[in-house]
Amino acid sequence: MKIHTLKTRKVTPECCTIFELLDESITSLPDGSVVAIASKVVSLCEGGVVPLEGTDKDELIAAHSSQYIDRSLSRYHVSFAIARGRLAPGAGIDESNAGGYYILWPQDAQKSANDIRTYLRQKYGLKNLGVIITDSTTRPMQWGTTGVALAHSGFKALRDYVGTLDLFGRPFEFHKNNISQGLAAATVLPMGEGAEQTPIAIAEDLPFVEFQDNNPTEAELKALEIMPEDDLYAPFLQNAPWQRGRGQ
């Protein structure tokens, strides 16, 4: 796998459309590549921001999450939330590189990924192209952040090993390889988390990616979800002091 990042202009709220940003940042795009775009710039281009001044962040988290944990329980004053079926610090709301705003997750990250793939595929006349909308998050029991995918398009996100055998003939019972999340972790690393100003990355030479002509189907997207009671981390998720939010 080869990854290279692209430097862009400093993106501010509604400074440009995401397609204008892509036009001025991407000069060529090979067939069989995956374009990773930071969710933050997608939101900025779409106007998904709220001014810091006069905004109660706790209210904002409650409005954009289905469940959340009160920030007073964290030594870092961070609220964990379940938003759009994902566990995320602060419901994905970010203040870094925001210029006086809270940046929300894209309103519909899946639609954004689909539209971007359609646009770039037609512009460059490509047969196979993938797109992922990325963010970053923490991992339990480890310092630091790694990349995650909020949405993907143009390839199969899961490789299912259930029922196949390992090297010693033992059947896999529940192992599935999440291709979209692996690509997000790989691309967000060189994109950086600070002032690099490289929110777009192109990944090439991807023999493990199975491209497809269509956007993800509802069944494919549903297959990525897992109910808390079925999750390996169910003992933690089900016993956390959740409060009910007002969002998805």
Secondary structure, DSSP 8 states (H G I E B T S, - for coil): -EEEEE------TTSS-HHHHHHHH-S---TTEEEEEEHHHHHHHHT-EEESTT--HHHHHHHT-SEE--GGGSTT---EEEETTEEEEGGG-B-TTSSSEEE---TTHHHHHHHHHHHHHHHHT-SSEEEEEEEEEE-TTSSSEEEEEEEEESB--EEE-TT-B-TTS-B-SS-EEEHHHHHHHHHHHHH-SSS----EEEEE--TT--B-SS---HHHHHHT---GGGSTTHHHHTTS--EE-S--
